[in-house]
Amino acid sequence: MISFLLQRICHLFVSLFGITLLTFAIIHLAPGDPTDIQTTLNPRVSAQAKENLKRLYGLDRPLHIQYLNWLRRFLTLDLGASFVDGERVSEKIIRRLPITIIINLLSLLLIIVVAFPIGILSAARQYSWFDRATTLFVYIGFALPHFWLALLLILFFGVTLGWLPLSGYQSLMVSHMTLPERVVDWMQHLVLPVFTSSLVGLAGYSRYLRSEMLEVIRQDYIRTARAKGLTERKIIYKHALQNALIPIVTLMGLELPGLIGGSVIIETIFAIPGMGQLSFQSVLARDYPVIMGLTMLGAVLTLIGNFLADLSYTWINPKVRLS
């Protein structure tokens, strides 16, 4: 077990180094640079001023020198300063990270609570009215684009009915509210973003689990369990579900980077100042330090998610633990 952990940790660091190299090269090879945003639209800025900005940002140096300087700072957990406002990248991320994590964790919790029972019951009652109804729901969930669904929900619940706020994660008068009022206000603001963010994932996980459950239920050891007289509930939840969860664990591990990437559309539409909105704004402004910081955070979360998924295999599947 110890050798397995050491091997996985070594692979993690090697993969992270490769990600930093590729990401840095792709970002800098894209057309344009940060100085174009600040100088091109201003006729009073001279060519010399543009060169001074490049020298200030270190963009006048060769690409490999820029990468080595960035890598040296990254190894000391220094992500640099933003080209837009000079604020430390780590401070920007720390300020916006909590709201993104909360939205995505609530979405993931909703997916687990709703999708798992739907997937299990659909497999246990294949071709029943429940299975057909959930299949229709899944197809609708897959077909609806996030941005279109978000706009429909805002129009219906926010504009037509006036039940829920249209944007943001708290009201402007939140400082004058009591603690219970703040909690209610916060929950009202998060209803639409959480539901919109979880709908596609809910449809996907329920369908994946149904497919895996159907495959496991057809195995010989399930027939043997039924022949021994075990109850259907025990067969489904103890024998079949444990083996069907193995590929689901892999998908769950990949949800960690979704804390950033999956929030871009949701946070932009609902005007939530989180990591997704920061990513979108940084790409438009070609803010290299912020883009690299967010990319590295997503890469680290992806690698950690895969690592945790590998460890979970040993708990779910005894055959993996034995090997």
C-alpha positions as CSV (number, residue, x, y, z in Angstrom):
1,M,0.0,0.0,0.0
2,I,2.8,2.4,0.8
3,S,4.6,1.7,-2.5
4,F,1.3,2.3,-4.3
5,L,0.9,5.7,-2.5
6,L,4.5,6.7,-3.3
7,Q,4.1,5.8,-6.9
8,R,0.9,7.8,-7.3
9,I,2.4,10.8,-5.6
10,C,5.4,10.7,-7.9
11,H,3.1,10.5,-10.9
12,L,1.1,13.4,-9.5
13,F,4.2,15.7,-9.4
14,V,5.4,14.7,-12.9
15,S,1.9,15.3,-14.3
16,L,1.7,18.7,-12.6
17,F,5.1,19.7,-14.1
18,G,3.9,18.7,-17.6
19,I,0.7,20.7,-17.1
20,T,2.6,23.8,-16.1
21,L,4.8,23.6,-19.2
22,L,2.0,23.1,-21.7
23,T,-0.3,25.6,-20.1
24,F,2.3,28.3,-20.0
25,A,3.3,27.7,-23.7
26,I,-0.3,27.7,-24.9
27,I,-1.2,30.9,-23.1
28,H,1.8,32.8,-24.4
29,L,1.5,31.5,-28.0
30,A,-2.1,32.8,-28.3
31,P,-2.5,36.0,-30.4
32,G,-2.0,39.3,-28.5
33,D,-0.7,40.1,-25.1
34,P,-1.8,42.0,-22.0
35,T,-0.4,45.3,-23.2
36,D,-2.7,45.3,-26.2
37,I,-5.7,45.5,-24.0
38,Q,-4.2,48.5,-22.1
39,T,-2.7,50.4,-25.0
40,T,-4.3,49.6,-28.4
41,L,-7.6,51.4,-27.5
42,N,-5.9,54.4,-26.1
43,P,-4.5,56.7,-28.9
44,R,-2.4,58.7,-26.4
45,V,-0.3,55.7,-25.5
46,S,3.0,55.7,-27.4
47,A,5.0,52.7,-28.6
48,Q,7.6,53.4,-26.0
49,A,4.9,53.2,-23.3
50,K,3.9,49.8,-24.6
51,E,7.5,48.6,-24.5
52,N,7.8,49.9,-20.9
53,L,4.7,47.9,-19.9
54,K,6.2,44.7,-21.5
55,R,9.4,45.3,-19.5
56,L,7.4,45.9,-16.3
57,Y,5.5,42.6,-16.8
58,G,8.6,40.7,-17.9
59,L,7.2,40.0,-21.3
60,D,10.2,41.3,-23.1
61,R,12.3,38.3,-22.0
62,P,12.5,34.9,-23.9
63,L,9.7,32.5,-23.3
64,H,11.8,29.9,-21.5
65,I,13.1,32.6,-19.1
66,Q,9.6,33.8,-18.3
67,Y,8.6,30.2,-17.6
68,L,11.6,29.5,-15.3
69,N,10.8,32.7,-13.4
70,W,7.2,31.8,-13.0
71,L,8.1,28.2,-12.0
72,R,10.5,29.4,-9.3
73,R,7.7,31.6,-7.9
74,F,5.2,28.8,-8.1
75,L,7.4,26.4,-6.2
76,T,7.3,29.0,-3.3
77,L,3.5,29.2,-3.6
78,D,3.8,32.7,-5.1
79,L,1.4,33.1,-8.1
80,G,2.5,36.6,-8.8
81,A,0.4,39.8,-9.3
82,S,-2.4,40.5,-11.7
83,F,-1.6,42.6,-14.8
84,V,-5.0,44.4,-14.5
85,D,-4.9,45.9,-11.0
86,G,-1.7,44.6,-9.5
87,E,-3.4,42.6,-6.8
88,R,-1.9,39.4,-5.7
89,V,-3.3,36.4,-7.6
90,S,-3.5,34.3,-4.4
91,E,-5.6,37.0,-2.7
92,K,-8.0,37.2,-5.7
93,I,-8.5,33.4,-5.6
94,I,-8.9,33.2,-1.9
95,R,-11.5,36.0,-1.9
96,R,-13.6,34.3,-4.7
97,L,-13.1,30.7,-3.9
98,P,-15.6,30.2,-1.0
99,I,-18.7,31.1,-2.9
100,T,-17.7,28.9,-5.8
101,I,-17.0,26.0,-3.5
102,I,-20.3,26.4,-1.7
103,I,-22.3,26.5,-4.9
104,N,-20.6,23.4,-6.3
105,L,-20.7,21.4,-3.1
106,L,-24.4,22.1,-2.8
107,S,-24.9,21.1,-6.4
108,L,-22.9,17.9,-5.8
109,L,-24.9,17.1,-2.7
110,L,-28.2,17.6,-4.6
111,I,-26.9,15.3,-7.4
112,I,-26.0,12.5,-4.9
113,V,-29.2,12.8,-2.9
114,V,-31.4,12.7,-6.0
115,A,-29.5,10.9,-8.8
116,F,-28.4,7.9,-6.8
117,P,-31.9,6.8,-5.8
118,I,-33.2,7.5,-9.3
119,G,-30.4,5.3,-10.9
120,I,-30.9,2.5,-8.4
121,L,-34.7,2.3,-8.7
122,S,-34.6,2.7,-12.5
123,A,-32.3,-0.4,-12.7
124,A,-34.2,-2.4,-10.1
125,R,-37.5,-1.6,-11.9
126,Q,-36.4,-1.7,-15.5
127,Y,-39.0,-0.7,-18.1
128,S,-41.5,0.3,-15.4
129,W,-43.4,3.6,-15.5
130,F,-40.8,5.0,-13.1
131,D,-37.9,4.0,-15.4
132,R,-39.6,5.5,-18.4
133,A,-40.4,8.8,-16.6
134,T,-36.8,9.2,-15.3
135,T,-35.5,8.3,-18.7
136,L,-37.5,11.2,-20.2
137,F,-36.3,13.5,-17.4
138,V,-32.7,12.5,-18.2
139,Y,-33.0,13.2,-21.9
140,I,-34.5,16.6,-21.1
141,G,-31.6,17.3,-18.6
142,F,-29.0,16.4,-21.2
143,A,-30.7,18.5,-23.9
144,L,-31.1,21.7,-22.0
145,P,-28.1,24.1,-22.2
146,H,-27.0,25.7,-19.0
147,F,-27.2,29.3,-20.2
148,W,-30.7,28.8,-21.7
149,L,-32.1,27.0,-18.6
150,A,-30.6,29.8,-16.4
151,L,-32.3,32.5,-18.4
152,L,-35.7,30.7,-18.3
153,L,-35.5,30.2,-14.6
154,I,-34.6,33.9,-14.1
155,L,-37.5,35.0,-16.3
156,F,-40.0,32.7,-14.6
157,F,-39.1,32.8,-10.9
158,G,-37.4,36.2,-10.8
159,V,-39.3,38.4,-13.3
160,T,-42.7,36.8,-13.7
161,L,-43.3,35.4,-10.2
162,G,-40.9,37.6,-8.3
163,W,-40.1,34.8,-5.8
164,L,-36.3,34.7,-6.2
165,P,-33.5,37.2,-6.7
166,L,-32.2,37.7,-10.2
167,S,-28.5,37.8,-9.6
168,G,-25.7,37.9,-7.0
169,Y,-25.4,35.9,-3.9
170,Q,-26.6,38.4,-1.3
171,S,-28.8,41.5,-1.2
172,L,-27.4,45.1,-1.1
173,M,-29.0,45.6,2.3
174,V,-27.5,42.5,3.8
175,S,-25.5,44.5,6.4
176,H,-28.7,45.7,8.0
177,M,-30.2,42.2,8.3
178,T,-30.2,39.9,11.3
179,L,-28.4,36.5,11.1
180,P,-31.5,34.5,10.3
181,E,-32.5,37.0,7.6
182,R,-29.0,36.8,6.1
183,V,-29.3,33.0,5.9
184,V,-32.7,33.2,4.2
185,D,-31.4,35.8,1.8
186,W,-28.3,33.8,1.0
187,M,-30.4,30.6,0.4
188,Q,-32.8,32.5,-1.9
189,H,-29.9,33.8,-4.0
190,L,-28.4,30.3,-4.3
191,V,-31.5,28.4,-5.3
192,L,-31.4,29.1,-9.0
193,P,-27.6,28.8,-9.5
194,V,-27.4,25.5,-7.6
195,F,-30.4,24.0,-9.4
196,T,-29.1,25.1,-12.8
197,S,-25.6,23.8,-12.0
198,S,-26.8,20.4,-10.8
199,L,-29.4,19.5,-13.4
200,V,-27.1,18.2,-16.1
201,G,-25.0,16.3,-13.5
202,L,-28.1,14.9,-11.9
203,A,-29.2,13.5,-15.3
204,G,-25.8,12.1,-16.1
205,Y,-25.1,10.4,-12.8
206,S,-28.5,8.8,-12.6
207,R,-28.0,7.4,-16.1
208,Y,-24.5,6.2,-15.4
209,L,-25.5,4.4,-12.2
210,R,-28.6,2.8,-13.9
211,S,-26.4,1.5,-16.7
212,E,-23.8,0.1,-14.2
213,M,-26.5,-1.4,-12.0
214,L,-28.1,-3.2,-14.9
215,E,-24.8,-4.7,-15.9
216,V,-24.0,-5.9,-12.4
217,I,-27.5,-7.3,-11.8
218,R,-27.0,-9.6,-14.8
219,Q,-23.9,-11.2,-13.3
220,D,-23.8,-14.8,-12.1
221,Y,-23.1,-14.0,-8.4
222,I,-26.4,-12.0,-8.3
223,R,-28.3,-15.0,-9.5
224,T,-26.5,-17.1,-6.9
225,A,-27.5,-14.6,-4.2
226,R,-31.1,-14.8,-5.3
227,A,-30.9,-18.6,-5.3
228,K,-29.7,-18.5,-1.7
229,G,-32.9,-16.7,-0.8
230,L,-31.5,-13.2,0.0
231,T,-33.9,-10.4,0.0
232,E,-34.0,-8.2,-3.1
233,R,-33.1,-5.1,-1.0
234,K,-30.0,-6.8,0.3
235,I,-29.0,-8.0,-3.1
236,I,-29.4,-4.5,-4.6
237,Y,-27.8,-2.4,-1.9
238,K,-25.1,-4.7,-0.6
239,H,-23.9,-6.8,-3.5
240,A,-24.9,-4.9,-6.7
241,L,-24.5,-1.3,-5.6
242,Q,-21.0,-1.8,-4.2
243,N,-19.6,-3.0,-7.6
244,A,-21.6,-0.5,-9.6
245,L,-20.1,2.4,-7.7
246,I,-16.6,1.8,-9.0
247,P,-16.9,3.8,-12.3
248,I,-19.1,6.4,-10.5
249,V,-16.2,7.0,-8.0
250,T,-14.0,7.9,-11.0
251,L,-16.6,10.5,-12.2
252,M,-16.9,11.9,-8.7
253,G,-13.2,12.4,-8.5
254,L,-13.3,14.5,-11.7
255,E,-15.9,16.8,-10.0
256,L,-13.2,18.6,-8.1
257,P,-11.9,20.6,-11.1
258,G,-15.5,21.4,-11.9
259,L,-15.4,23.7,-8.9
260,I,-13.7,26.2,-11.2
261,G,-14.4,25.3,-14.8
262,G,-18.1,24.3,-14.4
263,S,-18.9,27.7,-12.8
264,V,-18.0,30.0,-15.6
265,I,-21.4,30.0,-17.3
266,I,-23.4,29.9,-14.1
267,E,-21.5,32.7,-12.3
268,T,-21.4,34.9,-15.4
269,I,-25.2,34.7,-16.0
270,F,-26.1,35.1,-12.3
271,A,-23.4,37.8,-11.7
272,I,-21.8,35.9,-8.9
273,P,-18.3,37.0,-8.0
274,G,-16.7,33.6,-7.9
275,M,-13.9,31.6,-9.6
276,G,-15.8,31.1,-12.8
277,Q,-16.4,34.8,-13.3
278,L,-12.8,35.5,-12.5
279,S,-11.7,33.0,-15.1
280,F,-13.8,34.6,-17.8
281,Q,-12.7,38.1,-17.0
282,S,-9.0,37.1,-16.9
283,V,-9.1,35.4,-20.3
284,L,-10.7,38.5,-21.8
285,A,-8.0,40.7,-20.3
286,R,-5.2,38.2,-21.1
287,D,-4.2,38.4,-17.4
288,Y,-1.5,35.7,-17.6
289,P,-0.7,35.4,-13.8
290,V,-4.4,34.9,-12.9
291,I,-5.0,32.5,-15.8
292,M,-2.0,30.4,-14.7
293,G,-3.0,30.5,-11.1
294,L,-6.5,29.3,-11.9
295,T,-5.3,26.7,-14.3
296,M,-2.8,25.3,-11.7
297,L,-5.6,25.2,-9.1
298,G,-7.8,23.3,-11.5
299,A,-4.9,20.9,-12.3
300,V,-4.1,20.3,-8.7
301,L,-7.8,19.6,-8.0
302,T,-7.9,17.2,-10.9
303,L,-4.9,15.2,-9.8
304,I,-6.1,15.1,-6.2
305,G,-9.5,13.9,-7.4
306,N,-7.9,11.1,-9.4
307,F,-5.7,10.2,-6.4
308,L,-8.7,10.1,-4.1
309,A,-10.6,8.0,-6.6
310,D,-7.8,5.5,-6.7
311,L,-7.8,5.2,-2.9
312,S,-11.6,4.8,-2.9
313,Y,-11.2,1.7,-5.1
314,T,-9.5,-0.1,-2.3
315,W,-12.4,0.6,0.0
316,I,-15.2,-0.2,-2.5
317,N,-13.7,-3.2,-4.4
318,P,-12.0,-6.0,-2.4
319,K,-10.4,-7.3,-5.6
320,V,-8.5,-4.0,-6.0
321,R,-7.4,-4.1,-2.4
322,L,-6.1,-7.6,-2.8
323,S,-4.1,-6.8,-6.0
